[in-house]
Amino acid sequence: SLIGFKSQDVTEVRWGLGESQGHVVQIEPNKWGLKKESGSPEPLKEPWHVSSLLWDLQQVEYERKVDPGPEAPEKPYGRLEMSNAAKPLATLSWEKSPGEDAAAARVWVEEGGQVKVFEISDETLRKAQENLGRILGAETANP
């Protein structure tokens, strides 16, 4: 699989996607909050979007390992950092939005101090980006 940890180990997710950025933290099991620059996280009305993203990522099987892999993009289109209580678990990055030119998307995975490059289906990456958009677009429970 693409990542080597269980989705329930993740307590914090940060991402950058094009020009948008987001940061969610687990408040308690199955409850996530959107974290702003300062202050406490604001609980999400639909926290299942985060769980869905993490579960989907845990299920991803790569199509091909690229070895030797090219250097990671200096300014990736997408970056997804997952951690457990500030301990990094994995960082995924990709160069461009899916669907721009291929059926497969190249993803750099930094996990355990190593960077590996994989090709995954374009559809898998598109689904992950849609999940990130839903999390960012989901209203918080406190208006």
N, C-alpha and C positions, 0 to 999 in steps of 0.2 A: 504494500500500500504506500501511498504518498507520504504519510506522516506516521510516526511510530509511538504515539501516545494516545490515551483514551480521551474522548471529548469531555468527560466529566472531570478531568484533571485541570481543565482550563478555567481560570477565574477572572481573566482579563483579556480583552481583545482590542487592539488598536489597528486602524487601517487608514490608508490613503488610496484614493481611487480618482485618478484624474486630478481635478482641483478640490474635490471634497475629502474631508477627513472625519474620522469618528473614533470614539473611545467608549467602550462599555465595560462595566465591572460587575461581577456577581455579588449581589447583596446577600442572598441566601440561596439554597438550592432551588433551581427553577425560577429564580427572580433576578433580573438583570436591570442595571440602571445606566443611563447615559451620563457620562462624566464630562463635565465642562472644565474649563481651565482651573477654576477654584471651586471650593464648596463640595457638598456631598452629591453623590450620584442621584439623578432623578429617575425613579422607577419607571420602566417601560410598561405601557399598557399591554403590549403583546410581546412578552419576553421570549416566547417560543421561537421567534425569528432567529435569535442568537443560538439557541439549542439546535435548531434546524441546520444552520450554517455549520456548526461544529460537527454534528452527526454526519452531514453530507461529506465534509472534508475527511472525516475518519474512514468513510467508505470508498474514497477515491482510489482507484487503481491506475497507476501510470501505464501509458502505452509503450514507452521506451525510455530507458535511461540514456542520457547523452553523455558519453565518456570518451575522450575528455570533453568536459563542458566548457563553453565559452564563459568569459567573465560576466558577472551579473551586471545588468544595466545600471549606469550611474544614477539616472533619474527614471526609475521604473514608472509605468503607468499605474500599476497596482502594487500595493504592499500590505501584507496582513501579518501582524505580530500577535502571537498567542502566548500567554504566560500564566504561571501559577504563583500567586503571591509575589510578584515581581521577579520570579525565577523564569527566565526565557525557556519556552518549550520548543517553539519553532517560528520561523519567519518565512513566509512565501512572498515572492515578488515575480512580476511579469512585465514584459516590455510594452504590450499594447492591448487595447480592448479586443475581446474576442470577435471573430467574424470579419476582421480586416483583410485577411488574405489566405487563411488556411483552415483545414479541418482539425489540425492539432495545434495546441498552444504550448509554448515553452515556459516552464516554471522553475525558478531557482528556489530550493528549499534549504534553509539554514537550520540545522538541528544538531545539538550536541557538539557545537564547535566546528562542524563540517558543512560545506556547501555542496549540494548535489543538484544536477540539472536533469529535469524530466520533461517528457512530452506527455500532455494529458489531452483529453478530447476538448475541443473548442466549446462544446455544450456544457461540460463540467465547469469550465471557467466562467462561462456566461451565467450559469446558475448561481455560482458563488457571488458574482458581482450583483446579481439581482437580489440575493439575500442581504448583502451589505446595504444596498439601496433601501430595502424594506426596513432594516433596523434603523437607519438614519431617518427614514421618513415616518417611522412609527412614533406616534405621540407618546409623551410621557404621561404617567398616571396623574401627575399634579400639573394642571394647566398653568 
